[in-house]
């Protein structure tokens, strides 16, 4: 699960940096805020009990 969240945030940072390089700070912020919400949702929905049972 952590890998999925890491990749999601890394991609968002990359896209955000591209937007900043183009001078679009508003889009950069939206990209980061969306990624923050998505990863938080993944984390909150994580089935901790199943993860512990599987040894992960």
PyMOL Python script that loads the backbone (N, CA, C, O; Angstrom):
from pymol import cmd

cmd.read_pdbstr("""\
ATOM      1  N   UNK A   1       0.826  -1.202   0.000  1.00  0.00           N
ATOM      2  CA  UNK A   1       0.000   0.000   0.000  1.00  0.00           C
ATOM      3  C   UNK A   1       0.867   1.263   0.000  1.00  0.00           C
ATOM      4  O   UNK A   1       0.567   2.240  -0.686  1.00  0.00           O
ATOM      5  N   UNK A   2       1.943   1.220   0.780  1.00  0.00           N
ATOM      6  CA  UNK A   2       2.788   2.410   0.821  1.00  0.00           C
ATOM      7  C   UNK A   2       3.389   2.724  -0.540  1.00  0.00           C
ATOM      8  O   UNK A   2       3.554   3.888  -0.903  1.00  0.00           O
ATOM      9  N   UNK A   3       3.717   1.670  -1.293  1.00  0.00           N
ATOM     10  CA  UNK A   3       4.284   1.898  -2.613  1.00  0.00           C
ATOM     11  C   UNK A   3       3.283   2.618  -3.511  1.00  0.00           C
ATOM     12  O   UNK A   3       3.647   3.547  -4.232  1.00  0.00           O
ATOM     13  N   UNK A   4       2.030   2.193  -3.469  1.00  0.00           N
ATOM     14  CA  UNK A   4       0.994   2.825  -4.283  1.00  0.00           C
ATOM     15  C   UNK A   4       0.834   4.307  -3.914  1.00  0.00           C
ATOM     16  O   UNK A   4       0.710   5.160  -4.793  1.00  0.00           O
ATOM     17  N   UNK A   5       0.838   4.602  -2.625  1.00  0.00           N
ATOM     18  CA  UNK A   5       0.719   5.991  -2.184  1.00  0.00           C
ATOM     19  C   UNK A   5       1.945   6.800  -2.580  1.00  0.00           C
ATOM     20  O   UNK A   5       1.829   7.957  -2.985  1.00  0.00           O
ATOM     21  N   UNK A   6       3.131   6.183  -2.461  1.00  0.00           N
ATOM     22  CA  UNK A   6       4.368   6.869  -2.848  1.00  0.00           C
ATOM     23  C   UNK A   6       4.347   7.232  -4.329  1.00  0.00           C
ATOM     24  O   UNK A   6       4.653   8.365  -4.701  1.00  0.00           O
ATOM     25  N   UNK A   7       3.988   6.274  -5.167  1.00  0.00           N
ATOM     26  CA  UNK A   7       3.955   6.516  -6.613  1.00  0.00           C
ATOM     27  C   UNK A   7       2.940   7.608  -6.943  1.00  0.00           C
ATOM     28  O   UNK A   7       3.203   8.474  -7.778  1.00  0.00           O
ATOM     29  N   UNK A   8       1.793   7.565  -6.293  1.00  0.00           N
ATOM     30  CA  UNK A   8       0.764   8.572  -6.530  1.00  0.00           C
ATOM     31  C   UNK A   8       1.291   9.978  -6.189  1.00  0.00           C
ATOM     32  O   UNK A   8       1.119  10.918  -6.964  1.00  0.00           O
ATOM     33  N   UNK A   9       1.926  10.102  -5.031  1.00  0.00           N
ATOM     34  CA  UNK A   9       2.450  11.411  -4.636  1.00  0.00           C
ATOM     35  C   UNK A   9       3.629  11.840  -5.501  1.00  0.00           C
ATOM     36  O   UNK A   9       3.738  13.012  -5.860  1.00  0.00           O
ATOM     37  N   UNK A  10       4.513  10.903  -5.840  1.00  0.00           N
ATOM     38  CA  UNK A  10       5.653  11.235  -6.687  1.00  0.00           C
ATOM     39  C   UNK A  10       5.193  11.760  -8.041  1.00  0.00           C
ATOM     40  O   UNK A  10       5.718  12.757  -8.537  1.00  0.00           O
ATOM     41  N   UNK A  11       4.215  11.092  -8.634  1.00  0.00           N
ATOM     42  CA  UNK A  11       3.672  11.541  -9.920  1.00  0.00           C
ATOM     43  C   UNK A  11       3.060  12.938  -9.800  1.00  0.00           C
ATOM     44  O   UNK A  11       3.225  13.779 -10.683  1.00  0.00           O
ATOM     45  N   UNK A  12       2.360  13.164  -8.707  1.00  0.00           N
ATOM     46  CA  UNK A  12       1.747  14.479  -8.505  1.00  0.00           C
ATOM     47  C   UNK A  12       2.803  15.570  -8.351  1.00  0.00           C
ATOM     48  O   UNK A  12       2.647  16.669  -8.884  1.00  0.00           O
ATOM     49  N   UNK A  13       3.861  15.271  -7.633  1.00  0.00           N
ATOM     50  CA  UNK A  13       4.940  16.254  -7.478  1.00  0.00           C
ATOM     51  C   UNK A  13       5.573  16.548  -8.834  1.00  0.00           C
ATOM     52  O   UNK A  13       5.845  17.705  -9.154  1.00  0.00           O
ATOM     53  N   UNK A  14       5.807  15.513  -9.630  1.00  0.00           N
ATOM     54  CA  UNK A  14       6.384  15.695 -10.961  1.00  0.00           C
ATOM     55  C   UNK A  14       5.487  16.580 -11.828  1.00  0.00           C
ATOM     56  O   UNK A  14       5.965  17.519 -12.464  1.00  0.00           O
ATOM     57  N   UNK A  15       4.193  16.279 -11.852  1.00  0.00           N
ATOM     58  CA  UNK A  15       3.253  17.083 -12.642  1.00  0.00           C
ATOM     59  C   UNK A  15       3.169  18.516 -12.115  1.00  0.00           C
ATOM     60  O   UNK A  15       3.075  19.470 -12.888  1.00  0.00           O
ATOM     61  N   UNK A  16       3.204  18.650 -10.811  1.00  0.00           N
ATOM     62  CA  UNK A  16       3.147  19.970 -10.201  1.00  0.00           C
ATOM     63  C   UNK A  16       4.375  20.801 -10.579  1.00  0.00           C
ATOM     64  O   UNK A  16       4.259  21.985 -10.893  1.00  0.00           O
ATOM     65  N   UNK A  17       5.537  20.176 -10.545  1.00  0.00           N
ATOM     66  CA  UNK A  17       6.760  20.884 -10.937  1.00  0.00           C
ATOM     67  C   UNK A  17       6.705  21.307 -12.398  1.00  0.00           C
ATOM     68  O   UNK A  17       7.177  22.389 -12.748  1.00  0.00           O
ATOM     69  N   UNK A  18       6.140  20.474 -13.245  1.00  0.00           N
ATOM     70  CA  UNK A  18       5.984  20.834 -14.655  1.00  0.00           C
ATOM     71  C   UNK A  18       5.061  22.038 -14.800  1.00  0.00           C
ATOM     72  O   UNK A  18       5.323  22.932 -15.604  1.00  0.00           O
ATOM     73  N   UNK A  19       3.989  22.061 -14.028  1.00  0.00           N
ATOM     74  CA  UNK A  19       3.071  23.207 -14.068  1.00  0.00           C
ATOM     75  C   UNK A  19       3.765  24.471 -13.586  1.00  0.00           C
ATOM     76  O   UNK A  19       3.584  25.545 -14.160  1.00  0.00           O
ATOM     77  N   UNK A  20       4.555  24.342 -12.536  1.00  0.00           N
ATOM     78  CA  UNK A  20       5.292  25.511 -12.040  1.00  0.00           C
ATOM     79  C   UNK A  20       6.285  26.025 -13.075  1.00  0.00           C
ATOM     80  O   UNK A  20       6.450  27.234 -13.239  1.00  0.00           O
ATOM     81  N   UNK A  21       6.948  25.101 -13.773  1.00  0.00           N
ATOM     82  CA  UNK A  21       7.903  25.499 -14.805  1.00  0.00           C
ATOM     83  C   UNK A  21       7.216  26.255 -15.935  1.00  0.00           C
ATOM     84  O   UNK A  21       7.825  27.094 -16.598  1.00  0.00           O
ATOM     85  N   UNK A  22       5.946  25.948 -16.145  1.00  0.00           N
ATOM     86  CA  UNK A  22       5.162  26.642 -17.173  1.00  0.00           C
ATOM     87  C   UNK A  22       4.533  27.921 -16.635  1.00  0.00           C
ATOM     88  O   UNK A  22       3.850  28.636 -17.369  1.00  0.00           O
ATOM     89  N   UNK A  23       4.759  28.209 -15.365  1.00  0.00           N
ATOM     90  CA  UNK A  23       4.221  29.421 -14.760  1.00  0.00           C
ATOM     91  C   UNK A  23       2.793  29.284 -14.266  1.00  0.00           C
ATOM     92  O   UNK A  23       2.124  30.291 -14.034  1.00  0.00           O
ATOM     93  N   UNK A  24       2.316  28.067 -14.102  1.00  0.00           N
ATOM     94  CA  UNK A  24       0.929  27.822 -13.692  1.00  0.00           C
ATOM     95  C   UNK A  24       0.883  27.310 -12.246  1.00  0.00           C
ATOM     96  O   UNK A  24       0.727  26.115 -11.998  1.00  0.00           O
ATOM     97  N   UNK A  25       1.021  28.232 -11.318  1.00  0.00           N
ATOM     98  CA  UNK A  25       1.045  27.864  -9.902  1.00  0.00           C
ATOM     99  C   UNK A  25      -0.302  27.346  -9.412  1.00  0.00           C
ATOM    100  O   UNK A  25      -0.350  26.502  -8.517  1.00  0.00           O
ATOM    101  N   UNK A  26      -1.386  27.837  -9.982  1.00  0.00           N
ATOM    102  CA  UNK A  26      -2.717  27.399  -9.563  1.00  0.00           C
ATOM    103  C   UNK A  26      -2.909  25.916  -9.865  1.00  0.00           C
ATOM    104  O   UNK A  26      -3.369  25.161  -9.008  1.00  0.00           O
ATOM    105  N   UNK A  27      -2.558  25.497 -11.077  1.00  0.00           N
ATOM    106  CA  UNK A  27      -2.670  24.079 -11.423  1.00  0.00           C
ATOM    107  C   UNK A  27      -1.749  23.231 -10.559  1.00  0.00           C
ATOM    108  O   UNK A  27      -2.123  22.136 -10.140  1.00  0.00           O
ATOM    109  N   UNK A  28      -0.566  23.724 -10.294  1.00  0.00           N
ATOM    110  CA  UNK A  28       0.374  22.986  -9.446  1.00  0.00           C
ATOM    111  C   UNK A  28      -0.234  22.732  -8.073  1.00  0.00           C
ATOM    112  O   UNK A  28      -0.122  21.633  -7.529  1.00  0.00           O
ATOM    113  N   UNK A  29      -0.868  23.739  -7.525  1.00  0.00           N
ATOM    114  CA  UNK A  29      -1.502  23.580  -6.219  1.00  0.00           C
ATOM    115  C   UNK A  29      -2.646  22.570  -6.286  1.00  0.00           C
ATOM    116  O   UNK A  29      -2.763  21.709  -5.414  1.00  0.00           O
ATOM    117  N   UNK A  30      -3.487  22.669  -7.313  1.00  0.00           N
ATOM    118  CA  UNK A  30      -4.618  21.737  -7.449  1.00  0.00           C
ATOM    119  C   UNK A  30      -4.132  20.294  -7.568  1.00  0.00           C
ATOM    120  O   UNK A  30      -4.707  19.387  -6.965  1.00  0.00           O
ATOM    121  N   UNK A  31      -3.080  20.089  -8.341  1.00  0.00           N
ATOM    122  CA  UNK A  31      -2.522  18.741  -8.511  1.00  0.00           C
ATOM    123  C   UNK A  31      -2.086  18.176  -7.165  1.00  0.00           C
ATOM    124  O   UNK A  31      -2.384  17.026  -6.844  1.00  0.00           O
ATOM    125  N   UNK A  32      -1.386  18.977  -6.385  1.00  0.00           N
ATOM    126  CA  UNK A  32      -0.908  18.512  -5.081  1.00  0.00           C
ATOM    127  C   UNK A  32      -2.059  18.286  -4.100  1.00  0.00           C
ATOM    128  O   UNK A  32      -2.054  17.313  -3.347  1.00  0.00           O
ATOM    129  N   UNK A  33      -3.030  19.176  -4.110  1.00  0.00           N
ATOM    130  CA  UNK A  33      -4.169  19.005  -3.210  1.00  0.00           C
ATOM    131  C   UNK A  33      -4.964  17.742  -3.557  1.00  0.00           C
ATOM    132  O   UNK A  33      -5.396  17.014  -2.663  1.00  0.00           O
ATOM    133  N   UNK A  34      -5.154  17.487  -4.843  1.00  0.00           N
ATOM    134  CA  UNK A  34      -5.864  16.270  -5.260  1.00  0.00           C
ATOM    135  C   UNK A  34      -5.102  15.019  -4.822  1.00  0.00           C
ATOM    136  O   UNK A  34      -5.700  14.072  -4.310  1.00  0.00           O
ATOM    137  N   UNK A  35      -3.805  15.018  -5.021  1.00  0.00           N
ATOM    138  CA  UNK A  35      -2.998  13.863  -4.619  1.00  0.00           C
ATOM    139  C   UNK A  35      -3.038  13.671  -3.108  1.00  0.00           C
ATOM    140  O   UNK A  35      -3.064  12.541  -2.621  1.00  0.00           O
ATOM    141  N   UNK A  36      -3.044  14.763  -2.378  1.00  0.00           N
ATOM    142  CA  UNK A  36      -3.122  14.671  -0.916  1.00  0.00           C
ATOM    143  C   UNK A  36      -4.437  14.020  -0.495  1.00  0.00           C
ATOM    144  O   UNK A  36      -4.450  13.144   0.369  1.00  0.00           O
ATOM    145  N   UNK A  37      -5.536  14.446  -1.104  1.00  0.00           N
ATOM    146  CA  UNK A  37      -6.837  13.860  -0.776  1.00  0.00           C
ATOM    147  C   UNK A  37      -6.899  12.379  -1.155  1.00  0.00           C
ATOM    148  O   UNK A  37      -7.405  11.554  -0.394  1.00  0.00           O
ATOM    149  N   UNK A  38      -6.383  12.057  -2.333  1.00  0.00           N
ATOM    150  CA  UNK A  38      -6.434  10.671  -2.800  1.00  0.00           C
ATOM    151  C   UNK A  38      -5.611   9.743  -1.912  1.00  0.00           C
ATOM    152  O   UNK A  38      -6.071   8.660  -1.551  1.00  0.00           O
ATOM    153  N   UNK A  39      -4.411  10.156  -1.564  1.00  0.00           N
ATOM    154  CA  UNK A  39      -3.579   9.292  -0.725  1.00  0.00           C
ATOM    155  C   UNK A  39      -4.126   9.205   0.689  1.00  0.00           C
ATOM    156  O   UNK A  39      -4.030   8.154   1.322  1.00  0.00           O
ATOM    157  N   UNK A  40      -4.693  10.281   1.191  1.00  0.00           N
ATOM    158  CA  UNK A  40      -5.306  10.228   2.517  1.00  0.00           C
ATOM    159  C   UNK A  40      -6.484   9.255   2.516  1.00  0.00           C
ATOM    160  O   UNK A  40      -6.673   8.499   3.468  1.00  0.00           O
ATOM    161  N   UNK A  41      -7.266   9.280   1.451  1.00  0.00           N
ATOM    162  CA  UNK A  41      -8.401   8.374   1.342  1.00  0.00           C
ATOM    163  C   UNK A  41      -7.926   6.917   1.295  1.00  0.00           C
ATOM    164  O   UNK A  41      -8.494   6.055   1.965  1.00  0.00           O
ATOM    165  N   UNK A  42      -6.889   6.648   0.504  1.00  0.00           N
ATOM    166  CA  UNK A  42      -6.323   5.297   0.462  1.00  0.00           C
ATOM    167  C   UNK A  42      -5.874   4.850   1.844  1.00  0.00           C
ATOM    168  O   UNK A  42      -6.153   3.729   2.269  1.00  0.00           O
ATOM    169  N   UNK A  43      -5.185   5.730   2.531  1.00  0.00           N
ATOM    170  CA  UNK A  43      -4.666   5.405   3.856  1.00  0.00           C
ATOM    171  C   UNK A  43      -5.801   5.137   4.841  1.00  0.00           C
ATOM    172  O   UNK A  43      -5.738   4.187   5.621  1.00  0.00           O
ATOM    173  N   UNK A  44      -6.828   5.966   4.806  1.00  0.00           N
ATOM    174  CA  UNK A  44      -7.937   5.813   5.752  1.00  0.00           C
ATOM    175  C   UNK A  44      -8.763   4.555   5.454  1.00  0.00           C
ATOM    176  O   UNK A  44      -9.350   3.968   6.363  1.00  0.00           O
ATOM    177  N   UNK A  45      -8.807   4.147   4.192  1.00  0.00           N
ATOM    178  CA  UNK A  45      -9.570   2.957   3.805  1.00  0.00           C
ATOM    179  C   UNK A  45      -8.767   1.663   3.918  1.00  0.00           C
ATOM    180  O   UNK A  45      -9.299   0.572   3.714  1.00  0.00           O
ATOM    181  N   UNK A  46      -7.499   1.794   4.242  1.00  0.00           N
ATOM    182  CA  UNK A  46      -6.607   0.652   4.329  1.00  0.00           C
ATOM    183  C   UNK A  46      -7.146  -0.354   5.343  1.00  0.00           C
ATOM    184  O   UNK A  46      -7.524   0.014   6.455  1.00  0.00           O
ATOM    185  N   UNK A  47      -7.177  -1.597   4.957  1.00  0.00           N
ATOM    186  CA  UNK A  47      -7.658  -2.666   5.843  1.00  0.00           C
ATOM    187  C   UNK A  47      -6.477  -3.165   6.672  1.00  0.00           C
ATOM    188  O   UNK A  47      -5.779  -4.100   6.280  1.00  0.00           O
ATOM    189  N   UNK A  48      -6.267  -2.536   7.811  1.00  0.00           N
ATOM    190  CA  UNK A  48      -5.112  -2.858   8.677  1.00  0.00           C
ATOM    191  C   UNK A  48      -5.144  -4.306   9.142  1.00  0.00           C
ATOM    192  O   UNK A  48      -4.104  -4.963   9.185  1.00  0.00           O
ATOM    193  N   UNK A  49      -6.311  -4.808   9.487  1.00  0.00           N
ATOM    194  CA  UNK A  49      -6.388  -6.180   9.976  1.00  0.00           C
ATOM    195  C   UNK A  49      -5.961  -7.169   8.897  1.00  0.00           C
ATOM    196  O   UNK A  49      -5.200  -8.096   9.176  1.00  0.00           O
ATOM    197  N   UNK A  50      -6.432  -6.986   7.694  1.00  0.00           N
ATOM    198  CA  UNK A  50      -6.073  -7.888   6.591  1.00  0.00           C
ATOM    199  C   UNK A  50      -4.566  -7.813   6.327  1.00  0.00           C
ATOM    200  O   UNK A  50      -3.924  -8.833   6.075  1.00  0.00           O
ATOM    201  N   UNK A  51      -4.011  -6.609   6.386  1.00  0.00           N
ATOM    202  CA  UNK A  51      -2.580  -6.413   6.158  1.00  0.00           C
ATOM    203  C   UNK A  51      -1.756  -7.163   7.202  1.00  0.00           C
ATOM    204  O   UNK A  51      -0.748  -7.788   6.873  1.00  0.00           O
ATOM    205  N   UNK A  52      -2.188  -7.098   8.462  1.00  0.00           N
ATOM    206  CA  UNK A  52      -1.464  -7.785   9.529  1.00  0.00           C
ATOM    207  C   UNK A  52      -1.574  -9.296   9.384  1.00  0.00           C
ATOM    208  O   UNK A  52      -0.610 -10.016   9.641  1.00  0.00           O
ATOM    209  N   UNK A  53      -2.739  -9.780   8.976  1.00  0.00           N
ATOM    210  CA  UNK A  53      -2.941 -11.224   8.800  1.00  0.00           C
ATOM    211  C   UNK A  53      -2.077 -11.780   7.680  1.00  0.00           C
ATOM    212  O   UNK A  53      -1.596 -12.910   7.764  1.00  0.00           O
ATOM    213  N   UNK A  54      -1.880 -10.991   6.634  1.00  0.00           N
ATOM    214  CA  UNK A  54      -1.107 -11.461   5.489  1.00  0.00           C
ATOM    215  C   UNK A  54       0.391 -11.283   5.697  1.00  0.00           C
ATOM    216  O   UNK A  54       1.199 -11.705   4.869  1.00  0.00           O
ATOM    217  N   UNK A  55       0.754 -10.650   6.816  1.00  0.00           N
ATOM    218  CA  UNK A  55       2.176 -10.449   7.104  1.00  0.00           C
ATOM    219  C   UNK A  55       2.794  -9.279   6.383  1.00  0.00           C
ATOM    220  O   UNK A  55       4.018  -9.147   6.358  1.00  0.00           O
ATOM    221  N   UNK A  56       1.968  -8.416   5.788  1.00  0.00           N
ATOM    222  CA  UNK A  56       2.492  -7.275   5.031  1.00  0.00           C
ATOM    223  C   UNK A  56       2.489  -6.086   5.824  1.00  0.00           C
ATOM    224  O   UNK A  56       2.897  -5.026   5.349  1.00  0.00           O
TER     225      UNK A  56
END
""", "prot")
cmd.dss("prot")
cmd.show_as("cartoon", "prot")
cmd.util.cbc("prot")
cmd.orient("prot")
